[in-house]
Amino acid sequence: MAMDVLREAGVLEGQGRTIMHLEVGEPGAPPPRAVREAAAAALQGGRVGYTDALGRASLRARIARHYGETYGIDVSPARIVVTTGSSGGFILSFLGLFDAGDRIAVAAPGYPAYLNILEAFGCVPAPLETNAADRWVVTADMIEKAHREKPLKGVLLMSPANPSGVMMSDEALREICETCDRLGVAFISDEIYHGLTYERPAQTALRYSPNAIVVNSFSKYYCMTGWRIGWLVVPEQMERAFERLQQSLAISVPYLSQVAAEAAFEARDELEIVKAGYARNRALLTRALPKMGLTEFQPPDGAFYIYADVGRFTNDSLDFSRRLLEEAGVAATTGRDFDRARGHRTMRFSYAGSESDIAEAVARMEKWLAAGAQPG
Protein backbone atom coordinates (compact mmCIF):
# COMPACT_ATOMS: atom_id res chain seq x y z
CA MET A 1 0.00 0.00 0.00
CA ALA A 2 2.96 2.34 0.52
CA MET A 3 3.69 2.05 -3.19
CA ASP A 4 0.02 2.67 -3.99
CA VAL A 5 0.19 5.90 -1.99
CA LEU A 6 3.36 6.86 -3.86
CA ARG A 7 1.59 6.31 -7.17
CA GLU A 8 -1.43 8.39 -6.09
CA ALA A 9 0.91 11.13 -4.87
CA GLY A 10 2.55 11.09 -8.29
CA VAL A 11 -0.81 11.65 -9.95
CA LEU A 12 -1.43 14.70 -7.78
CA GLU A 13 2.06 16.01 -8.48
CA GLY A 14 1.33 15.58 -12.19
CA GLN A 15 -1.63 17.91 -11.67
CA GLY A 16 0.67 20.58 -10.28
CA ARG A 17 0.33 19.95 -6.54
CA THR A 18 3.28 19.82 -4.17
CA ILE A 19 3.25 16.67 -2.06
CA MET A 20 5.30 15.99 1.07
CA HIS A 21 6.45 12.36 1.07
CA LEU A 22 6.32 10.43 4.35
CA GLU A 23 5.14 7.19 2.76
CA VAL A 24 8.10 5.31 1.30
CA GLY A 25 11.20 4.13 3.14
CA GLU A 26 13.60 5.65 0.65
CA PRO A 27 16.48 7.98 1.56
CA GLY A 28 15.97 11.49 0.28
CA ALA A 29 19.73 11.91 -0.23
CA PRO A 30 21.51 10.77 -3.41
CA PRO A 31 24.10 7.98 -3.34
CA PRO A 32 27.51 9.10 -2.09
CA ARG A 33 29.81 10.75 -4.60
CA ALA A 34 32.20 7.80 -4.51
CA VAL A 35 29.38 5.48 -5.55
CA ARG A 36 28.44 7.57 -8.56
CA GLU A 37 32.05 8.09 -9.61
CA ALA A 38 32.85 4.38 -9.39
CA ALA A 39 29.84 3.49 -11.56
CA ALA A 40 30.68 6.19 -14.11
CA ALA A 41 34.28 5.01 -14.35
CA ALA A 42 33.18 1.40 -14.79
CA LEU A 43 30.76 2.41 -17.53
CA GLN A 44 33.50 4.29 -19.36
CA GLY A 45 35.71 1.25 -19.05
CA GLY A 46 33.85 -0.64 -21.73
CA ARG A 47 32.15 -4.01 -21.44
CA VAL A 48 29.52 -4.46 -18.74
CA GLY A 49 28.83 -8.18 -18.44
CA TYR A 50 27.88 -10.97 -16.11
CA THR A 51 29.80 -11.65 -12.92
CA ASP A 52 30.04 -14.78 -10.83
CA ALA A 53 26.58 -15.73 -9.59
CA LEU A 54 27.54 -15.10 -5.97
CA GLY A 55 29.01 -11.69 -6.83
CA ARG A 56 32.36 -10.14 -7.69
CA ALA A 57 35.13 -11.56 -5.52
CA SER A 58 36.32 -8.11 -4.45
CA LEU A 59 32.83 -7.05 -3.33
CA ARG A 60 32.26 -10.26 -1.38
CA ALA A 61 35.61 -9.78 0.34
CA ARG A 62 34.74 -6.16 1.18
CA ILE A 63 31.39 -7.16 2.66
CA ALA A 64 33.10 -9.85 4.74
CA ARG A 65 35.62 -7.26 5.99
CA HIS A 66 32.71 -5.02 6.97
CA TYR A 67 31.69 -7.59 9.60
CA GLY A 68 35.10 -7.42 11.21
CA GLU A 69 35.17 -3.62 11.15
CA THR A 70 31.60 -3.15 12.39
CA TYR A 71 30.91 -6.11 14.69
CA GLY A 72 34.35 -7.54 15.43
CA ILE A 73 33.57 -10.97 13.97
CA ASP A 74 35.20 -13.01 11.23
CA VAL A 75 33.06 -13.93 8.23
CA SER A 76 34.44 -15.83 5.26
CA PRO A 77 33.84 -14.19 1.87
CA ALA A 78 32.67 -17.62 0.71
CA ARG A 79 29.54 -17.14 2.84
CA ILE A 80 28.55 -13.89 1.10
CA VAL A 81 25.88 -13.96 -1.61
CA VAL A 82 25.36 -10.68 -3.48
CA THR A 83 21.65 -10.27 -4.27
CA THR A 84 19.26 -8.02 -6.18
CA GLY A 85 18.43 -5.95 -3.13
CA SER A 86 17.11 -7.46 0.07
CA SER A 87 14.07 -8.55 -1.96
CA GLY A 88 16.26 -10.91 -3.98
CA GLY A 89 17.77 -12.08 -0.71
CA PHE A 90 14.36 -13.04 0.67
CA ILE A 91 13.48 -14.94 -2.50
CA LEU A 92 16.73 -16.92 -2.41
CA SER A 93 16.38 -17.57 1.34
CA PHE A 94 12.78 -18.78 1.15
CA LEU A 95 13.50 -21.02 -1.84
CA GLY A 96 16.67 -22.35 -0.24
CA LEU A 97 15.15 -23.09 3.15
CA PHE A 98 11.44 -23.78 2.82
CA ASP A 99 8.90 -25.87 0.94
CA ALA A 100 5.24 -25.18 0.20
CA GLY A 101 3.21 -25.71 3.35
CA ASP A 102 6.04 -24.81 5.75
CA ARG A 103 5.09 -22.50 8.60
CA ILE A 104 7.23 -19.36 9.04
CA ALA A 105 6.92 -17.00 12.03
CA VAL A 106 7.00 -13.26 11.32
CA ALA A 107 6.35 -10.22 13.48
CA ALA A 108 3.05 -8.37 13.36
CA PRO A 109 3.24 -5.51 12.62
CA GLY A 110 5.96 -6.19 10.09
CA TYR A 111 7.24 -5.62 6.59
CA PRO A 112 4.36 -6.65 4.27
CA ALA A 113 6.50 -8.17 1.52
CA TYR A 114 7.44 -11.02 3.89
CA LEU A 115 3.85 -12.29 3.88
CA ASN A 116 3.36 -11.65 0.18
CA ILE A 117 6.45 -13.56 -0.92
CA LEU A 118 5.91 -16.43 1.52
CA GLU A 119 2.31 -16.84 0.40
CA ALA A 120 3.32 -16.67 -3.26
CA PHE A 121 5.61 -19.65 -2.58
CA GLY A 122 2.85 -21.57 -0.82
CA CYS A 123 4.33 -21.15 2.65
CA VAL A 124 2.17 -20.36 5.68
CA PRO A 125 3.04 -17.17 7.60
CA ALA A 126 2.54 -17.41 11.36
CA PRO A 127 2.19 -13.82 12.65
CA LEU A 128 3.55 -13.21 16.15
CA GLU A 129 1.44 -10.35 17.45
CA THR A 130 3.48 -7.77 19.32
CA ASN A 131 2.10 -4.67 21.01
CA ALA A 132 3.12 -1.13 21.85
CA ALA A 133 3.35 -1.86 25.58
CA ASP A 134 6.21 -4.29 24.85
CA ARG A 135 7.71 -1.97 22.22
CA TRP A 136 6.60 -4.18 19.32
CA VAL A 137 9.40 -6.70 20.00
CA VAL A 138 9.16 -10.47 19.43
CA THR A 139 10.61 -12.61 22.23
CA ALA A 140 12.09 -16.10 22.33
CA ASP A 141 9.14 -17.20 24.47
CA MET A 142 6.71 -16.16 21.72
CA ILE A 143 8.65 -18.26 19.20
CA GLU A 144 8.71 -21.28 21.49
CA LYS A 145 4.97 -21.01 22.16
CA ALA A 146 4.17 -20.76 18.44
CA HIS A 147 6.37 -23.78 17.75
CA ARG A 148 4.56 -25.84 20.41
CA GLU A 149 1.19 -24.97 18.92
CA LYS A 150 2.28 -26.11 15.46
CA PRO A 151 5.89 -26.72 14.36
CA LEU A 152 7.69 -23.84 12.69
CA LYS A 153 10.18 -24.30 9.87
CA GLY A 154 11.54 -20.78 10.13
CA VAL A 155 11.51 -17.42 11.91
CA LEU A 156 12.05 -14.10 10.11
CA LEU A 157 12.62 -10.92 12.14
CA MET A 158 13.92 -7.41 11.49
CA SER A 159 15.79 -5.20 13.96
CA PRO A 160 15.64 -2.19 13.77
CA ALA A 161 12.13 -2.90 12.58
CA ASN A 162 9.82 -1.64 9.89
CA PRO A 163 7.31 -0.05 10.61
CA SER A 164 8.13 0.77 14.24
CA GLY A 165 11.84 1.61 14.14
CA VAL A 166 12.35 -0.26 17.42
CA MET A 167 15.33 -2.52 18.04
CA MET A 168 15.53 -5.62 20.19
CA SER A 169 18.20 -5.79 22.86
CA ASP A 170 21.38 -7.77 22.28
CA GLU A 171 20.24 -10.23 24.95
CA ALA A 172 16.86 -10.73 23.27
CA LEU A 173 18.60 -11.39 19.94
CA ARG A 174 20.91 -13.92 21.60
CA GLU A 175 17.95 -15.73 23.18
CA ILE A 176 16.14 -15.89 19.84
CA CYS A 177 19.19 -17.31 18.06
CA GLU A 178 19.72 -19.91 20.76
CA THR A 179 16.03 -20.85 20.81
CA CYS A 180 15.88 -21.31 17.04
CA ASP A 181 19.05 -23.44 17.09
CA ARG A 182 17.68 -25.60 19.90
CA LEU A 183 14.34 -26.10 18.16
CA GLY A 184 15.93 -26.78 14.77
CA VAL A 185 14.16 -23.77 13.27
CA ALA A 186 15.86 -21.64 10.61
CA PHE A 187 16.39 -18.02 11.68
CA ILE A 188 16.55 -15.24 9.09
CA SER A 189 17.72 -11.91 10.49
CA ASP A 190 16.80 -8.89 8.37
CA GLU A 191 19.47 -6.31 9.20
CA ILE A 192 18.73 -3.83 6.42
CA TYR A 193 18.53 -0.87 8.84
CA HIS A 194 21.84 -1.56 10.54
CA GLY A 195 23.90 1.61 10.52
CA LEU A 196 20.76 3.69 11.04
CA THR A 197 20.53 3.64 14.84
CA TYR A 198 20.48 6.65 17.14
CA GLU A 199 21.18 5.57 20.72
CA ARG A 200 23.28 2.40 20.42
CA PRO A 201 24.62 0.25 17.58
CA ALA A 202 22.73 -2.79 16.36
CA GLN A 203 24.16 -6.27 16.83
CA THR A 204 24.22 -8.94 14.13
CA ALA A 205 22.70 -12.40 14.62
CA LEU A 206 25.97 -13.84 13.31
CA ARG A 207 27.52 -13.13 16.70
CA TYR A 208 25.16 -15.59 18.35
CA SER A 209 24.60 -18.33 15.77
CA PRO A 210 26.59 -19.77 12.86
CA ASN A 211 23.29 -21.07 11.47
CA ALA A 212 21.55 -17.71 11.11
CA ILE A 213 20.99 -16.28 7.64
CA VAL A 214 21.51 -12.52 7.53
CA VAL A 215 19.83 -10.29 4.94
CA ASN A 216 21.18 -6.81 4.30
CA SER A 217 21.17 -4.24 1.53
CA PHE A 218 22.83 -1.11 0.21
CA SER A 219 19.41 0.56 -0.11
CA LYS A 220 18.93 2.23 3.25
CA TYR A 221 22.11 3.35 5.04
CA TYR A 222 24.02 3.58 1.76
CA CYS A 223 21.24 5.49 -0.10
CA MET A 224 21.23 3.09 -3.07
CA THR A 225 17.59 1.98 -3.42
CA GLY A 226 17.41 2.10 -7.21
CA TRP A 227 20.67 0.21 -7.68
CA ARG A 228 18.94 -2.98 -6.45
CA ILE A 229 21.83 -4.57 -4.63
CA GLY A 230 22.06 -6.32 -1.29
CA TRP A 231 23.66 -9.37 0.25
CA LEU A 232 23.15 -12.50 2.30
CA VAL A 233 25.43 -14.19 4.78
CA VAL A 234 24.61 -17.91 4.67
CA PRO A 235 25.83 -20.93 6.65
CA GLU A 236 28.85 -22.63 5.13
CA GLN A 237 26.95 -25.79 4.21
CA MET A 238 24.44 -23.81 2.14
CA GLU A 239 26.78 -21.84 -0.13
CA ARG A 240 26.41 -24.11 -3.17
CA ALA A 241 22.61 -24.31 -2.88
CA PHE A 242 22.33 -20.53 -2.96
CA GLU A 243 24.77 -20.31 -5.83
CA ARG A 244 22.65 -22.68 -7.94
CA LEU A 245 19.49 -20.71 -7.17
CA GLN A 246 21.15 -17.42 -8.08
CA GLN A 247 22.51 -18.88 -11.33
CA SER A 248 18.99 -19.85 -12.34
CA LEU A 249 17.02 -16.83 -11.11
CA ALA A 250 19.28 -13.86 -11.86
CA ILE A 251 22.55 -15.17 -13.34
CA SER A 252 24.21 -12.33 -11.45
CA VAL A 253 23.53 -8.95 -9.90
CA PRO A 254 24.21 -6.03 -12.32
CA TYR A 255 27.93 -5.39 -12.70
CA LEU A 256 27.70 -1.59 -12.36
CA SER A 257 25.75 -1.89 -9.11
CA GLN A 258 28.38 -4.20 -7.69
CA VAL A 259 31.24 -1.84 -8.57
CA ALA A 260 29.33 1.08 -7.05
CA ALA A 261 28.43 -0.86 -3.90
CA GLU A 262 32.05 -1.69 -3.18
CA ALA A 263 32.85 2.02 -3.23
CA ALA A 264 30.00 2.76 -0.79
CA PHE A 265 31.98 1.33 2.12
CA GLU A 266 34.50 4.14 1.75
CA ALA A 267 31.85 6.88 1.95
CA ARG A 268 31.04 6.66 5.65
CA ASP A 269 31.75 10.33 6.39
CA GLU A 270 29.22 11.44 3.79
CA LEU A 271 26.68 8.84 4.92
CA GLU A 272 26.97 9.87 8.56
CA ILE A 273 26.01 13.41 7.55
CA VAL A 274 22.87 12.00 5.92
CA LYS A 275 22.13 9.99 9.07
CA ALA A 276 22.49 13.12 11.21
CA GLY A 277 19.71 14.66 9.12
CA TYR A 278 17.47 11.67 9.88
CA ALA A 279 18.21 12.15 13.57
CA ARG A 280 17.06 15.76 13.39
CA ASN A 281 13.90 14.71 11.51
CA ARG A 282 13.29 12.06 14.17
CA ALA A 283 13.60 14.65 16.93
CA LEU A 284 11.21 17.00 15.10
CA LEU A 285 8.53 14.36 14.62
CA THR A 286 8.74 12.94 18.13
CA ARG A 287 8.17 16.48 19.45
CA ALA A 288 5.49 17.45 16.95
CA LEU A 289 3.23 14.38 16.82
CA PRO A 290 2.09 14.59 20.47
CA LYS A 291 1.19 18.26 19.98
CA MET A 292 -1.13 17.16 17.14
CA GLY A 293 -2.85 14.61 19.37
CA LEU A 294 -0.84 11.62 18.08
CA THR A 295 0.58 10.63 21.44
CA GLU A 296 0.71 6.85 21.18
CA PHE A 297 3.94 5.70 19.53
CA GLN A 298 7.23 4.20 20.56
CA PRO A 299 10.25 6.44 20.04
CA PRO A 300 12.23 4.74 17.24
CA ASP A 301 15.66 3.31 18.03
CA GLY A 302 16.64 3.12 14.37
CA ALA A 303 15.54 3.10 10.73
CA PHE A 304 13.54 6.21 9.75
CA TYR A 305 9.93 5.48 10.72
CA ILE A 306 7.42 6.30 13.42
CA TYR A 307 4.47 3.95 13.85
CA ALA A 308 1.65 5.88 15.51
CA ASP A 309 -1.82 5.05 16.77
CA VAL A 310 -4.38 7.32 15.06
CA GLY A 311 -7.40 5.81 16.82
CA ARG A 312 -8.20 9.18 18.38
CA PHE A 313 -9.05 10.48 14.93
CA THR A 314 -10.23 7.47 12.94
CA ASN A 315 -10.97 3.76 12.97
CA ASP A 316 -10.03 3.52 9.28
CA SER A 317 -6.39 4.39 8.70
CA LEU A 318 -6.73 3.73 4.96
CA ASP A 319 -9.34 6.48 4.70
CA PHE A 320 -7.20 8.65 6.98
CA SER A 321 -4.25 8.14 4.62
CA ARG A 322 -6.31 9.06 1.56
CA ARG A 323 -7.72 12.21 3.14
CA LEU A 324 -4.31 13.28 4.47
CA LEU A 325 -2.96 13.04 0.93
CA GLU A 326 -5.85 14.67 -0.90
CA GLU A 327 -6.64 17.42 1.61
CA ALA A 328 -3.25 18.21 3.17
CA GLY A 329 -0.86 17.07 0.47
CA VAL A 330 0.99 14.72 2.82
CA ALA A 331 1.61 11.13 1.75
CA ALA A 332 1.87 8.56 4.56
CA THR A 333 1.19 4.85 4.82
CA THR A 334 -1.76 3.14 6.48
CA GLY A 335 -0.94 0.60 9.17
CA ARG A 336 -3.00 -1.93 7.26
CA ASP A 337 0.08 -2.45 5.12
CA PHE A 338 1.95 -3.81 8.15
CA ASP A 339 -0.70 -5.46 10.31
CA ARG A 340 -3.67 -7.03 8.56
CA ALA A 341 -5.59 -7.56 11.81
CA ARG A 342 -4.96 -4.31 13.72
CA GLY A 343 -3.52 -1.81 11.25
CA HIS A 344 -6.81 0.05 10.83
CA ARG A 345 -5.82 2.20 13.83
CA THR A 346 -2.21 2.98 12.90
CA MET A 347 -0.10 4.96 10.44
CA ARG A 348 3.56 4.82 9.51
CA PHE A 349 5.38 8.11 8.97
CA SER A 350 8.76 7.96 7.21
CA TYR A 351 11.26 10.72 8.03
CA ALA A 352 13.82 9.75 5.39
CA GLY A 353 13.25 12.91 3.36
CA SER A 354 14.93 16.29 3.57
CA GLU A 355 14.65 18.33 6.75
CA SER A 356 12.73 21.07 4.96
CA ASP A 357 10.19 18.58 3.58
CA ILE A 358 9.65 16.96 6.98
CA ALA A 359 9.14 20.39 8.57
CA GLU A 360 6.61 21.33 5.89
CA ALA A 361 4.81 18.00 6.31
CA VAL A 362 4.54 18.63 10.06
CA ALA A 363 3.09 22.09 9.48
CA ARG A 364 0.51 20.73 7.02
CA MET A 365 -0.50 17.89 9.33
CA GLU A 366 -0.88 20.21 12.31
CA LYS A 367 -3.16 22.51 10.33
CA TRP A 368 -5.19 19.63 8.83
CA LEU A 369 -5.75 17.80 12.09
CA ALA A 370 -6.68 20.99 13.91
CA ALA A 371 -9.15 22.02 11.21
CA GLY A 372 -10.84 18.87 10.05
CA ALA A 373 -9.93 15.56 11.63
CA GLN A 374 -11.75 15.88 14.93
CA PRO A 375 -11.32 13.21 17.63
CA GLY A 376 -14.05 10.60 17.51
HUGI-V609506 format. One record per helix or strand of 3 or more residues. SS is the DSSP state (hx for helix, st for strand). FROM is the first residue (numbers start at 0). TO is the last residue. If there is no record, write none. Layout:
# HUGI-V609506
ss | from | to
SS | FROM | TO
SS | FROM | TO
This chain:
# HUGI-V609506
ss | from | to
hx | 1 | 13
hx | 32 | 43
hx | 56 | 70
hx | 76 | 78
st | 79 | 82
hx | 84 | 96
st | 102 | 107
hx | 111 | 119
st | 123 | 128
hx | 131 | 133
hx | 139 | 148
st | 153 | 157
hx | 169 | 182
st | 185 | 189
hx | 204 | 206
st | 212 | 216
hx | 224 | 226
st | 229 | 232
hx | 235 | 248
hx | 254 | 263
hx | 267 | 291
st | 304 | 308
hx | 316 | 327
hx | 334 | 336
hx | 342 | 344
st | 345 | 349
hx | 354 | 370
